[in-house]
């Protein structure tokens, strides 16, 4: 081999290695930034749980923060299992999609065909249940009024309550979007009746076992208790006891008497198993590309308004991040979240076993780190400053924007069921928690110091509105 060839090979090797070293250097910086972010959140009492961040399937940051059990002082570790709350919905939806693929049901089938007890709700389809456009009332409110709280309710019990009391639809199917839990309870029951298996058995056979999600199962601790070796207990903060307690110890009895319900929750898993789930969704082992287009697309109402919801996933599009699908959950002391950036193959998984007023889902800051964007650190503001910003604001088209002051924080009221925290990054500038693409609110005062306007900005969607405060 001549000298020129050797030189060329050496240059190629150096360039290649240089790229690898540069890539490793960037990953190291990201890891350090992520470690700093989560450590600070943990020290501030805002994060207690497990986090896993991956790029192209490679884990770049994974760590546990805090205790799994406050009484035994057992620490969390990477294999600790958490209840997923509403993050469970994506598995319920997948079960339905698989059954459709097998020709055992159709998305446009009316629900009563599979659940005859719900014949009074003709017109509600399986698709409506999947995307929260059914109009069915909240089963938790129905149980609160009519259920014997000394007993643990199941899906069958809730369906029987719907049949017996026949509450009216909140709206006609397909006319509005309203996130809720009733639809996914019914979907789990459809899975059971069509497959002939329990909800847990079906998911285990069709999803968890094929993907080797060995630490994932449907588990109801009160309805069917089992000995769990590495399990995170879910905690809330009790104001009168001034300590972390299990929800039922703070008089939240619905976490016990609704423990038999599956479909809208009750899948339990680990960050590692959820990464296996994430990787499988890029392939075709569970469903094909056509199926995935339906699952990961925003579906429309009858008037063509986008719901921004797929089958078990919230859908957003960003100029920087591309198509982002995500879902969060909150129940029985757990706060959970998974986010997948489909165009850039990035994965964020947060499983927390503390659900307090301080608990945060820091997806916004994690995304900024992953995409090499500058971080704006939250600051503390006095109650008086925060309270002055609360109020009703109007756009030039008379659209109403409501901001409330609750628990020493500002909350943006998206709708009666959804409130998002406004995080202060300066005295008058706030970032909307969990909003992708990023949304900012900047409050403007007049010469007398009274709040007069608010600037609402979402750069990636070319939204820049000046809102006027309503007196």
Buried (B, 14 or more C-beta within 10 A) or exposed (E): EEEEEEEEEEEEEEEEEEEEEEEEEEBEEBBEBBEEBBEBBBEEBBBBBBBBBBBEEEBBBBBBBBBBBBEEEBEBEBBBBBBBBBBBBBBBBBBBBBBBBEEBBEBEBBBBBBBEBBEEBEBBBBBBBBBBBBBBBBBBEBBBEEBEEEEBBBBEBBBEBBBEEEBEBBBEBBBBBBBBBBBBBBBBBBBBEBBEBBBBEBBBEBBBEEBEBEBBBBBBBBBEEEEBEBBBBBBBBBEEEEEBBBBBEBEBEBBBBBBBBBBBBBBBBBBBBBBBBBBBBEEEEBBEEEBBEBBBBBBBBEEEEEBBBBBBBBBBBBEBBBBBBBBBBBBBBBBBBBBBBBEBBBBBBBBBBBBBBBBBBBBBBBBBBBBEEEEBEBEEBEEEEBEBBBBBBBEEEEEEBBBBBEEEBBBBBBEEEEBBBBBBBEEBBBBBBBBBBBBBBBBBEEEEEEBBBBBBBBEBEEEEBBBBBEE
